[in-house]
Amino acid sequence: MVSGIVTLVLLLLFVGGWIWAWSPRRKRDFDEAAQLPLADDEVPPADRAADDIHDGNGNKNGESAR
């Protein structure tokens, strides 16, 4: 009896999650999330300063002197 109730509750949770994921209101959010790997990476200003580190010879980021 208890296993039947647990099975029914889990089935209802699964169907509820499926309806939530496929609801039209969520489509825009999922479409935006799907595009994240394709988005250009912009370096924030704080990280940009760390990229401008010079070595002891005045060369920037491993540039070698010619």
Wavefront OBJ file of the C-alpha trace (Angstrom):
o trace
v 0.000 0.000 0.000
v 2.758 2.442 1.011
v 4.844 1.659 -2.063
v 1.828 2.416 -4.269
v 1.368 5.825 -2.625
v 5.080 6.625 -2.974
v 4.952 5.602 -6.628
v 1.916 7.830 -7.228
v 3.562 10.812 -5.500
v 6.772 10.378 -7.518
v 4.767 10.060 -10.740
v 2.873 13.262 -9.944
v 6.146 15.072 -9.169
v 7.617 13.882 -12.460
v 4.581 14.985 -14.462
v 4.518 18.319 -12.622
v 8.205 18.910 -13.397
v 7.657 17.965 -17.022
v 4.752 20.415 -17.329
v 6.822 23.145 -15.638
v 9.781 22.606 -17.973
v 7.640 22.600 -21.124
v 5.378 25.505 -20.160
v 5.401 28.404 -22.641
v 6.405 30.836 -19.882
v 9.740 29.007 -19.441
v 10.627 28.896 -23.158
v 12.342 32.295 -23.191
v 14.459 31.432 -20.136
v 15.541 28.113 -21.613
v 16.305 29.711 -24.999
v 18.537 32.283 -23.277
v 20.291 29.543 -21.299
v 20.845 27.557 -24.495
v 22.677 30.528 -26.039
v 25.091 31.026 -23.111
v 27.848 28.750 -24.497
v 27.765 30.707 -27.757
v 27.932 34.165 -26.178
v 31.087 36.250 -26.476
v 33.125 36.369 -23.312
v 33.635 39.927 -22.205
v 36.389 40.502 -19.685
v 35.175 42.627 -16.755
v 37.306 45.700 -15.958
v 38.666 44.130 -12.738
v 39.969 41.106 -14.655
v 41.328 43.283 -17.421
v 43.740 44.929 -14.959
v 45.109 41.517 -13.980
v 45.724 40.748 -17.673
v 47.920 43.845 -17.976
v 50.606 42.492 -15.653
v 54.135 43.170 -16.839
v 57.133 41.015 -16.160
v 60.325 42.440 -14.693
v 61.700 43.352 -18.143
v 58.833 45.640 -19.057
v 57.264 42.997 -21.293
v 53.551 42.501 -21.021
v 52.111 38.967 -20.492
v 55.097 37.017 -21.652
v 55.902 39.087 -24.716
v 59.516 38.625 -25.614
v 61.827 41.459 -26.466
v 63.007 41.427 -30.053
l 1 2 3 4 5 6 7 8 9 10 11 12 13 14 15 16 17 18 19 20 21 22 23 24 25 26 27 28 29 30 31 32 33 34 35 36 37 38 39 40 41 42 43 44 45 46 47 48 49 50 51 52 53 54 55 56 57 58 59 60 61 62 63 64 65 66
